[in-house]
Structure formats: structure tokens, C-alpha cells
Amino acid sequence: MRILILGGSQFLGRAIAAHACAAGHEVTCAARGLAGPIAAGARLVRIDRDVAGGLAPLAGESFDAVVDVSRRPGQVRRAVAALTRPNVHWTFVSTISVYADNRIPGQRADTAPLREPAAEDVEHSTDAIYGAAKVACEQVVGGDAFICRAGLIAGPEDPTGRFAYWPTRLARGGEVLAPGSPDDAVQFIDVRDLAQWIVHAAEIRLTGIYDGIGPIRTRGEFLAECASALNTSCTFTWIDRAFLEAHDVRRWAGPRSLPMWLPLPDFAGFLTRDTSPAREAGLTSRPAGDTARDTLHWLHVSGGPRRRAFRR
């Protein structure tokens, strides 16, 4: 199968390309080629999606499947116009940030309400309108595609540090500040498992809208499993929301944040998506400890992004 990945030079895009190449597919990555190297075995075609005619280097090419991970409606609109052909399977990687209500646990992709879409002429999707821009992208792609709404993506090569903080901190051992309660829910997906499922979806020509996230775990189970996999001895001191906010500890990502922590009940639904439809469609998840161990190994080998661990 001939697969075109719009991107493919970092994290999820590169993982998709690597898995597709390993599965014997002919893979083309279309990107500027500035974010990093593409996967071994893939072919790079240099394009610039921000300019009119930026997809011209792909003219005359023929593909069986296209995978797009863009967050910019204009980029997606131009790609759909230039590359849609009869019998071409289309995958768009979206996000669970498209949902309008993050308070209700157990919501499903086929019934949960969405944010209002950003204007289609928005060319630069900032973090503030990320979810709305992805809604607009989904509308451009249409209902005949495979739309994968990813949650927190973790694992080797993650440039954000939103997961890598935890294996880094747990590997030090000792007393660990843990946000919230051990019974709080957490949910993420290993980048390699998500990549495998996206390639599988192209192979079987899966269509529809799914939440591409791993199973729900409690925070206590997650931290204990990761510590065990790293063969480290930790004790956990659980700190409530009021204390964290009083000390300017911020949620989720960015400076002074604790990754995988979101205040409750405001975000009780964000990390408790019902992903049973995705499981039934072939999504599988490796143990959390494997992701933690492999992420820490990548950090040691590559010197990738590290997050300074908060001290009590």
C-alpha cells in the first residue's frame, strides 16, 4: 500500500511512518523536513503547506492512503482539495480537545458535543483555539474519513515533556509529590500503539470518528506501575488542588505544571473517555510501565526534553 503522511518528521508522524515501513508499505512523508529526520525506509518530499501551491511537489503522485495531523484548517482544506481521489483512504488525527464539556465522565466520541469550530480562514492555530481549530479541520475532512481524536500521547520522542516528567521523577526514587488523589483517573496512549492503530485503520479502510486513547487507570495505579517497571523505591505524598494552586503549581503542561494533573471536577471527563469503540476497532495498549521504561531510556540516550521535578 502507498501511504502519504503529511508531516512525518517528528513524534506521532514519524512513529506512523516507522510502523508503516516495518509493515512493508511504501511510505512518503511530505514536509518541510525541518523538525527532524523521517523514519528509515520512508521517502521525503519537501513541501510547504503554508503557501499557495505548496503541495505542487506531490502533483502526479498516486497514493492509497493519506494521513494528516495538521492543526490548521487552511492547510487541511488545501490538502483535501489537492489530494482527494476516488478510493483514497483518508485519516485525520484530531484531539479530545474538540469536546465542549470536560466535566462529565465516560463520554463517547459519537455522542459528546463539540466546541464551535474556528473560522475556516484561521491559518495559525494557537494553543488557545487548538480544539476549535481541530473541529474546523474535521469538518473540512468530512464524514468519509477515519477521524482519530487522540488524547495525551506519550512515549519515546515526545517533544513536550507532558509524560516524560513522571519516569524522570520516579527514577530518582524517594518521596514523590503526587497531585490530587490516588483514585483520580488518568488516561493516555503510547505513541507506538496509536501509530500501529492508524496504519491498521488504513489497511482495513476504517472510517468513522473514534477517541484514540488508552484505558482509564487511577493515578495511584499508574504511578505504582511505572515505579515498579523502573525498579525504584518511591513513597507518594498526595497534595490536593487547593495546596497546589496556592503554590502556583499549574495544570497539565507548561512552566511550573505537573503533567497529567487537571483540577477536578472541572476536568472529570477529560481523562475518562469511553474508548470501547476504538478497542473494538483494533486499538490496543501496552502496559504503562513499558511506556515509562522506554521513555526514560530514550531520554538517557537522546538527551531529549526533560522537565525539572518539583521538590516538596
N, C-alpha and C positions, 0 to 999 in steps of 0.2 A: 504494500500500500504506500502511496506517495503522500506524505504528510507535510503540510506547511505550518510552521509555527511563527506567528507574528510576534517577534521577540526571540526568546530562546537563549539569551546570553547571560541570564542570572537567575538564581534560585528556582522558582517553580518552572519557568520556561525551559531552563537548562535541564532540570530533572525530567520533564516530559520528553525532551529530545533524547536524553540519555536512555530512558526506558524504551522509547520507540526504536532507537537504533539497536538496542540489545535484543528487541523482539524481531529484528530482521526487516524493519520498514525503511523506506527511502525517505530521509528527513532533510527538509530545507528550513533553515532559520533565517528569517528576513528581519534585519535590524540594522541600526547604525553601527553596531559592533564596538561600542564604546564601554559598555557596562562590564564586559568580561569575555572570556573565550567561550565558544559554543562547545557542545558535547562532542567527544571523539566520535567520528563516523558521520556527523552531520555536515551539511554544506551551508555556508554562509552566503547570502545575497544581501548586499548593503542597500538599505532603503532609508528614507527619511519621511516618516508619516506626518510630520508637521507642515509639510509644504505641498502645494498643489502638484500633482504628478509625481509625488514621492514614491508611489508604488510602481512606476514605469519599469524598473528593472525586472519585475515579475511578469511583464506582458509576454504573452505567448507560452507561458508555463502552464502545465496541467497538473492538478492535484486531486486526490481522492478525499482528502480531509483537510480542514483548516482549523487551527486553534488560535484564539485571540485572547489576550489577557489585559487589554488596554483599559484605562480608566477614563478616557477622553471620548465623548460622544462623536466628535468630529472625525477622529481617527477611525472609529468603528464604522461610521457612516461611509467614509471613503473606501474602506476595505470591503464592505459588503457590496458597494456599487461596482468595485473593480474586479472582485474575485468570485462572486457568487456564480455558480454554474449548475446546470442540472446534475443531480446525483452527487454533488459535493456535500459531504457531511461537515457541519459547522459546529464548533464548540466555542462557547464564550464563558470564560472564567469570571464570575461575578463575586459577590460578597454577601455575607449575612448583615452587613451594614445597610442593605437596602430596606430592611424592615422598619416599619413606623413605630412599633410597640416593642420595647425591650423588657417590659415588666412581667409579662405573662409567660410562665414556664411551659415547655412542651409544645411550642408552636411548630407547625409544619409548613414546608415551602409552598404547598398547593393551596393553602387557606389563609396564611398570615397576610395582613395588609402591608402595603409598601409605602415608602415615602413618596412625596410628589417628585416627579423627575426634574432634573435640572434642564435648563433650556438647551435645545439641541445645538445651538451655536456656541456653547461653552467649550472652549478649546483647551483650557488649562484647569484640570480638576484639582482643587486644593483639598487638604485634609478635611476642611470644614464642610465641603459639599461632596465628599467622596461617595457616600451612599446614594445621594440623589443623582450624581453623575452616572453611577453604575446602573441605576434604574433606567436612565435615558439610553444607555448603551444596550441594555436588554431589549428595550422597545425597538431599537434600530435593527437588532439581530432578528427579532421576530419569533414566532411560535414553532417554527420547524427545526429549531436548533436544539442542541444539548446545552442547557444553561446550568453551570455548576456554581452554586453560591458557597464559596469557601469560607470557613471560619478561620480561627488562628492557625496559620501554617507554621510548623516547627521543623527542626531537623538541621542537618549539616548544610552549610552555605547560607543560612538565614542572615541577611544583612541588617536586620532590625534590632536584634538583641532581645526581642519580646519573649523568647523562650530560653535562650542561652544563659540568661541570668541565673536560672534555677540550678542547672547542673554545675555551673561555675561556683555558686554559693554552697551548694550541698557538698561538693567535693572538698571544701575546706573543713567540713565537719563542725562539731561543737554546737553551741546554742544558735538556733536559726530563728529570726523573726518571721513569723508566718501571718499573713493578713487574714482578717475575718475569723471564720470558724472552720474546724476540720470537716464539718458537714457541708460546707459550701460546695456547689457544683463547679467543675471546670471541664472544659471541652476544647480539644484541638485536633489537628490532623498532621501526621508526619508527611513531609513534602513528597517522599518517595511513594507512599501509599496513594496520595492524591494523584500523582503523576501516572501511576500504574492504572488507576481507575479511568483517568481521562483518555489514555491510549486505548484501554478496553472499550470505552464508550464509542470511540471512533471505529474500532474494529467491528463492533456489533451494530453500529449505526443507531445508537441510543439517542432518543430525543426526549424533551421534557425538561422540567425545572426541578432541581434537587439541591439539598443542602449537603455539601461535601465536607463533613466534619466527623471526627471520631466519636466514640461512645462517651457518655457522661460518666465522670468519676467524681468522687468527693476530693476536696483539696488534701485532706489528710491521707487518703489512699494514694493520690498522685505523688505527694512528697515522700511518703514512706517507700513506694515502689522505686522511685528514682534514686533515693539514698541507698537502698539495698543493691540496686544494679551498679552503683558506683562504689560499693563496698566501703561506705563511710559511715561513721557513727554520728548521728545528729539528735539533738533534742529540740523540740519546737515550742516556741513561746508565741501564743496566739494573741494578736493585738486587734482590738475592734476598730471599727470605722471612725468613731469619734476621736480616738487617740491618734490614728494615722493622719486624719485631716487636720487636727490641731497642730501636728508637727510637719505639716506641708508635704506629706507623702502623697504622691499623686497616683492616679489610676492608670493602669494598662500599659502606657508607653510614653517615652519622652523623659526629660530630665526629672530626677527625683521620683520616678514612678516605680511601683512594684509590678512587674509583669504578671499577667493573668489574674490581677485583682481588679474587680469592679465593685462599686458600692451597691449594697442591697438595701431596700428591694428595688431600687431604680433599674437595675440591670439583671433581675432574676431570670429573665427569659433569654438573655444574650448567650449564655453558656449552657443552655438546656434545650437546644433544638432537638426535635424528634427527627432523627435521621434514618428511621426504619425503611423509608422508600429507597434511600441510597444503598443501604445494606442489601435489600432485596435485588437491587440492580447491579450488585457486584463489588461495592466498596468494602474493603477490608482494612483493618488497623492493626499494626504491630503493638507489642507492649510498650507502655510509656517508658519503662526502664531502658529499652533498646534505643529509643529516640534520645533519651538523656545521655546515655553512654556514647552513642555515635556523635552527638553534637559536641560533647566535651572533647572527644578525640579530634574532631575537626578543628576545634578552637586551638588545641595544643599544636596541631600540625601546621595550620594555616596562619595562626595569629589573627583569626577573624575577630569580629566586633565583640567586645566584652563590656559587660555592664558592671559598674562599681557596686559592690554589695553593700547594702545598708548595714551599719553596725547598731546593735541595741544601745 
